[in-house]
Amino acid sequence: MLSCGARRSAALLPPKQSCSAHRRAELGLGAFQRVIASYSSVVASKNSSPDLRSVRSAIEPLSITRTFATRPASKPKAHTGQATPRPRALKKVNPAKQSKKSTKSKSKSKRAKAKPKPQVKPKKPKKALTPEESQKKLIAELRKAALRKPKTLPNSIFVVLQSEIGKETHSLSSHQASQKEKSLTPEEREHYNHIAHTNKDKNQAAYKSWIESHTPDQIRIANNARRRLTKLGVRGYASKLVDSRIPKQPVSPNNLFLKDRYKSGDMNGIAFKDAAQMIMREWKELSQPGKQKYIDESARDKSRYMADYKRVFGKEPRAAAAPAA
């Protein structure tokens, strides 16, 4: 019998093929026995070492066919030089030791949680404002609360002419506007009067919608801010915001008497200052039954004001005008 190496050299097996066990599985046992029998007959007849040509001539007449499918031999994996790691044996855990470890880990976590929190640095005290700075800050807050009125369209002939001249010359010239107003014809004056009255109606509608876009409480706060700004000498806030939703203040008894005296017509042609002084002297000299009429009327007006104030603002007024004796 030839070894695997001899059979490879004799071309009995293809190169890179394994030993006779694999070849036997591929060719079948019967075919393999016929090959061995023919090979032994050739050796016996020659009585010497086999020749390659004689071996091939003995094998070629045999029609050896494979009668079943085989899986091709896989290539051997390249050796990396590292030994395959063995699985580690599991260590037996002592339950007593495990409980100790768990208590230690819990104590460590508690210690980590019990770390002191970083101290918050105290805030630096604010710099004290000077009287001028505090007044500027107050004026800015009051201006914000005072509410700026919306811009209005020209509502007189003079202002209409001034705006027209300004559009042409890019400057508001009062002298040119007054000169042009004097030289207007009746037809031109009628035209500018119509423009002025139309703008006046538009201004009133725009002002009403602007007032109603704010709450009555905002208008009340704005009027208070305007009074304070006027006292501080700030210009542009002297006029009061008129809101029909805000209830009117109650009238005192002496002011009711003042109105009646002016309605009588006795004070016509007299300066207001002199007329007011005369009426106040009459009020002081008036008897109590004569004053009672105005005192009762003022009390009714005060109750009306308190009810309206609570309905509009949802709270009682701070103080109403007290009836004067």
C-alpha positions as CSV (number, residue, x, y, z in Angstrom):
1,M,0.0,0.0,0.0
2,L,1.1,3.5,-0.8
3,S,1.1,6.3,1.7
4,C,-0.8,9.5,1.2
5,G,2.3,11.2,0.0
6,A,3.0,8.5,-2.6
7,R,-0.5,8.5,-3.9
8,R,-0.3,12.3,-4.4
9,S,2.9,12.0,-6.3
10,A,1.3,9.2,-8.4
11,A,-1.6,11.5,-9.2
12,L,-4.0,9.0,-7.8
13,L,-5.5,11.8,-5.6
14,P,-5.9,15.5,-6.4
15,P,-3.5,17.9,-4.7
16,K,-4.3,19.2,-1.2
17,Q,-6.4,16.1,-0.6
18,S,-6.6,14.3,2.7
19,C,-5.7,10.6,3.4
20,S,-7.3,7.4,2.2
21,A,-10.3,7.7,4.5
22,H,-11.5,10.8,2.8
23,R,-10.8,9.4,-0.7
24,R,-12.7,6.2,0.2
25,A,-15.7,8.2,1.2
26,E,-15.6,10.1,-2.1
27,L,-15.1,7.2,-4.5
28,G,-17.1,4.5,-2.7
29,L,-15.9,1.3,-1.1
30,G,-16.4,-0.9,-4.2
31,A,-14.5,1.3,-6.6
32,F,-11.7,1.6,-4.1
33,Q,-11.4,-2.2,-3.8
34,R,-11.2,-2.5,-7.6
35,V,-8.4,0.1,-7.7
36,I,-6.4,-1.8,-5.0
37,A,-6.9,-5.2,-6.8
38,S,-5.6,-3.8,-10.1
39,Y,-2.7,-2.1,-8.4
40,S,-1.7,-5.3,-6.6
41,S,-1.8,-7.3,-9.9
42,V,0.5,-4.8,-11.6
43,V,3.0,-5.0,-8.7
44,A,3.0,-8.8,-8.7
45,S,3.7,-8.9,-12.4
46,K,6.5,-6.5,-12.3
47,N,8.1,-7.7,-9.0
48,S,9.5,-4.3,-8.5
49,S,8.6,-0.7,-7.5
50,P,5.6,0.6,-9.3
51,D,6.0,2.8,-12.3
52,L,3.8,5.8,-12.8
53,R,2.8,4.9,-16.3
54,S,1.9,1.3,-15.4
55,V,-0.3,2.5,-12.5
56,R,-2.1,5.0,-14.6
57,S,-2.7,2.5,-17.4
58,A,-4.2,0.1,-14.8
59,I,-6.5,2.8,-13.3
60,E,-7.7,4.5,-16.5
61,P,-9.9,1.6,-17.9
62,L,-12.0,1.7,-14.7
63,S,-14.9,4.0,-15.1
64,I,-15.2,5.4,-11.6
65,T,-18.1,7.7,-11.1
66,R,-19.3,9.4,-8.0
67,T,-22.9,8.5,-7.2
68,F,-23.6,10.9,-4.3
69,A,-23.0,14.6,-3.5
70,T,-20.1,15.6,-1.3
71,R,-19.2,18.8,0.5
72,P,-15.9,20.4,-0.7
73,A,-13.2,20.4,1.9
74,S,-13.0,23.7,3.7
75,K,-9.7,25.5,3.9
76,P,-7.9,25.2,7.2
77,K,-8.1,28.3,9.3
78,A,-4.9,30.3,9.7
79,H,-3.2,29.8,13.0
80,T,-3.0,33.0,15.0
81,G,-0.5,31.6,17.5
82,Q,-2.7,32.3,20.5
83,A,-4.2,29.6,22.5
84,T,-8.0,29.4,22.8
85,P,-9.1,30.8,26.2
86,R,-10.6,28.2,28.5
87,P,-13.9,29.2,30.2
88,R,-13.3,30.3,33.8
89,A,-14.9,28.3,36.5
90,L,-17.6,30.1,38.4
91,K,-16.6,30.9,41.9
92,K,-18.9,29.9,44.7
93,V,-20.3,33.0,46.4
94,N,-20.6,33.0,50.1
95,P,-24.0,34.5,51.1
96,A,-22.6,36.1,54.2
97,K,-19.8,37.8,52.3
98,Q,-22.3,39.0,49.6
99,S,-24.5,40.5,52.3
100,K,-21.5,42.3,53.7
101,K,-20.6,43.7,50.3
102,S,-24.1,44.9,49.7
103,T,-24.2,46.7,53.0
104,K,-20.9,48.3,52.3
105,S,-22.1,49.5,48.9
106,K,-25.2,50.9,50.5
107,S,-23.2,52.7,53.1
108,K,-20.9,54.1,50.4
109,S,-23.9,55.4,48.5
110,K,-25.4,57.0,51.6
111,R,-22.1,58.7,52.3
112,A,-22.0,60.0,48.7
113,K,-25.5,61.3,49.0
114,A,-24.8,62.9,52.4
115,K,-22.2,65.2,50.9
116,P,-22.8,68.8,51.9
117,K,-24.3,71.1,49.3
118,P,-22.2,73.9,47.9
119,Q,-22.9,77.1,49.7
120,V,-24.7,79.8,47.8
121,K,-22.7,83.0,47.6
122,P,-24.5,86.0,49.1
123,K,-25.7,88.5,46.5
124,K,-24.0,91.8,46.4
125,P,-26.1,94.7,47.7
126,K,-27.5,96.9,45.1
127,K,-25.8,100.2,44.6
128,A,-27.7,103.1,46.3
129,L,-29.1,105.5,43.7
130,T,-28.5,109.2,44.0
131,P,-31.6,111.5,44.3
132,E,-31.2,112.5,40.6
133,E,-31.0,108.9,39.5
134,S,-34.0,107.9,41.6
135,Q,-36.1,110.7,40.1
136,K,-35.1,109.7,36.6
137,K,-36.2,106.2,37.4
138,L,-39.5,107.4,38.8
139,I,-40.2,109.6,35.7
140,A,-39.5,106.7,33.4
141,E,-41.9,104.4,35.3
142,L,-44.6,107.1,35.3
143,R,-44.2,107.8,31.6
144,K,-44.7,104.1,30.9
145,A,-47.9,104.1,33.0
146,A,-49.2,107.4,31.6
147,L,-49.9,106.0,28.1
148,R,-49.1,108.0,25.1
149,K,-52.2,109.3,23.1
150,P,-52.5,108.2,19.5
151,K,-51.5,110.7,16.8
152,T,-54.3,112.9,15.4
153,L,-55.1,114.2,12.0
154,P,-55.2,118.0,11.4
155,N,-58.7,119.2,12.6
156,S,-58.6,123.0,11.8
157,I,-58.0,125.0,8.6
158,F,-54.7,126.4,9.9
159,V,-53.3,122.9,10.8
160,V,-54.5,121.5,7.4
161,L,-52.7,124.3,5.5
162,Q,-49.6,123.9,7.6
163,S,-49.5,120.1,6.9
164,E,-49.9,120.7,3.2
165,I,-47.0,123.3,3.1
166,G,-44.9,120.9,5.2
167,K,-45.3,118.1,2.6
168,E,-44.2,120.5,-0.1
169,T,-41.3,122.3,1.6
170,H,-40.5,119.6,4.3
171,S,-40.9,122.3,7.0
172,L,-43.8,123.5,9.1
173,S,-44.0,127.2,8.4
174,S,-46.6,128.9,10.6
175,H,-46.2,132.3,8.8
176,Q,-46.9,130.8,5.4
177,A,-49.9,128.9,6.7
178,S,-51.4,132.1,8.2
179,Q,-50.8,134.1,5.1
180,K,-52.5,131.4,2.9
181,E,-55.4,131.1,5.3
182,K,-56.1,134.9,5.0
183,S,-56.0,134.7,1.2
184,L,-58.5,131.8,0.9
185,T,-61.6,132.3,-1.2
186,P,-65.0,131.2,0.2
187,E,-64.9,128.1,-2.0
188,E,-61.4,127.2,-0.8
189,R,-62.4,127.9,2.8
190,E,-65.4,125.6,2.5
191,H,-63.2,122.8,1.1
192,Y,-60.7,123.1,4.0
193,N,-63.5,123.3,6.6
194,H,-64.9,120.0,5.2
195,I,-61.4,118.3,5.5
196,A,-61.0,119.6,9.1
197,H,-64.4,118.4,10.3
198,T,-63.9,115.0,8.6
199,N,-60.5,114.6,10.4
200,K,-62.1,115.7,13.7
201,D,-64.7,112.8,13.4
202,K,-61.9,110.4,12.5
203,N,-59.9,111.5,15.5
204,Q,-62.8,111.0,17.9
205,A,-63.4,107.5,16.6
206,A,-59.7,106.6,16.8
207,Y,-59.4,108.0,20.4
208,K,-62.5,106.1,21.5
209,S,-61.2,102.8,20.2
210,W,-57.8,103.5,21.7
211,I,-59.4,104.2,25.1
212,E,-61.5,101.1,25.0
213,S,-58.4,99.0,24.1
214,H,-57.3,99.5,27.7
215,T,-59.1,98.5,30.9
216,P,-60.8,101.3,33.0
217,D,-58.2,100.5,35.7
218,Q,-55.3,101.2,33.3
219,I,-56.9,104.5,32.4
220,R,-57.3,105.4,36.1
221,I,-53.6,104.6,36.8
222,A,-52.6,106.5,33.6
223,N,-54.4,109.7,34.9
224,N,-52.8,109.4,38.3
225,A,-49.4,109.1,36.6
226,R,-50.1,112.1,34.4
227,R,-50.9,114.2,37.5
228,R,-47.6,113.3,39.1
229,L,-45.6,114.0,35.9
230,T,-47.2,117.4,35.7
231,K,-46.3,118.2,39.3
232,L,-42.7,117.0,38.5
233,G,-42.5,119.5,35.6
234,V,-42.6,117.0,32.7
235,R,-44.3,118.4,29.6
236,G,-46.9,116.6,27.4
237,Y,-49.0,115.0,30.2
238,A,-51.2,117.8,31.4
239,S,-54.3,116.6,29.6
240,K,-56.4,114.0,31.3
241,L,-57.6,110.8,29.5
242,V,-61.3,110.9,29.1
243,D,-63.1,107.5,29.5
244,S,-66.8,107.3,29.7
245,R,-66.6,104.0,31.5
246,I,-65.0,105.5,34.6
247,P,-67.6,106.9,37.0
248,K,-67.6,110.6,37.7
249,Q,-66.5,111.9,41.1
250,P,-69.3,113.0,43.5
251,V,-69.9,116.7,43.8
252,S,-69.6,118.4,47.1
253,P,-72.5,120.6,48.5
254,N,-70.7,123.9,48.1
255,N,-69.9,123.1,44.5
256,L,-73.5,122.3,43.9
257,F,-74.4,125.7,45.3
258,L,-71.8,127.3,43.0
259,K,-73.3,125.7,40.0
260,D,-76.8,126.9,40.9
261,R,-75.5,130.5,41.4
262,Y,-73.8,130.5,38.0
263,K,-77.0,129.1,36.3
264,S,-79.0,132.0,37.8
265,G,-77.1,134.5,35.6
266,D,-76.3,136.8,38.5
267,M,-72.5,136.3,37.9
268,N,-72.5,137.3,34.2
269,G,-69.7,139.6,33.3
270,I,-67.8,139.0,36.6
271,A,-64.4,137.4,36.6
272,F,-64.4,133.8,37.8
273,K,-62.1,134.5,40.7
274,D,-64.2,137.3,42.0
275,A,-67.4,135.4,41.4
276,A,-66.1,132.4,43.3
277,Q,-65.2,134.5,46.3
278,M,-68.6,136.1,46.4
279,I,-70.4,132.7,46.2
280,M,-68.3,131.2,48.9
281,R,-69.1,134.0,51.2
282,E,-72.8,133.5,50.5
283,W,-72.4,129.7,51.3
284,K,-70.9,130.5,54.7
285,E,-73.7,132.9,55.5
286,L,-76.4,130.5,54.3
287,S,-78.6,128.9,57.1
288,Q,-78.5,125.2,57.8
289,P,-82.0,124.5,56.3
290,G,-80.8,126.2,53.1
291,K,-77.6,124.1,53.0
292,Q,-79.5,120.8,53.7
293,K,-80.9,120.7,50.2
294,Y,-77.3,120.6,48.7
295,I,-76.1,118.2,51.4
296,D,-78.7,115.6,50.6
297,E,-78.1,115.9,46.9
298,S,-74.4,115.4,47.4
299,A,-75.0,112.3,49.6
300,R,-77.1,110.8,46.8
301,D,-74.3,111.6,44.3
302,K,-71.8,109.9,46.6
303,S,-73.8,106.7,46.9
304,R,-74.2,106.7,43.1
305,Y,-70.4,107.0,42.7
306,M,-69.6,104.2,45.1
307,A,-72.0,101.8,43.3
308,D,-70.6,102.6,39.9
309,Y,-67.0,102.4,41.1
310,K,-67.6,98.9,42.5
311,R,-69.3,97.8,39.3
312,V,-66.5,99.0,37.1
313,F,-63.4,98.2,39.2
314,G,-64.7,95.4,41.3
315,K,-63.7,97.0,44.6
316,E,-64.6,99.8,46.9
317,P,-63.1,103.3,46.3
318,R,-60.5,104.4,48.8
319,A,-62.2,107.6,49.7
320,A,-65.1,109.6,48.3
321,A,-65.5,113.3,48.6
322,A,-67.1,113.9,52.0
323,P,-70.0,116.3,52.2
324,A,-68.9,119.7,53.4
325,A,-70.9,121.4,56.2
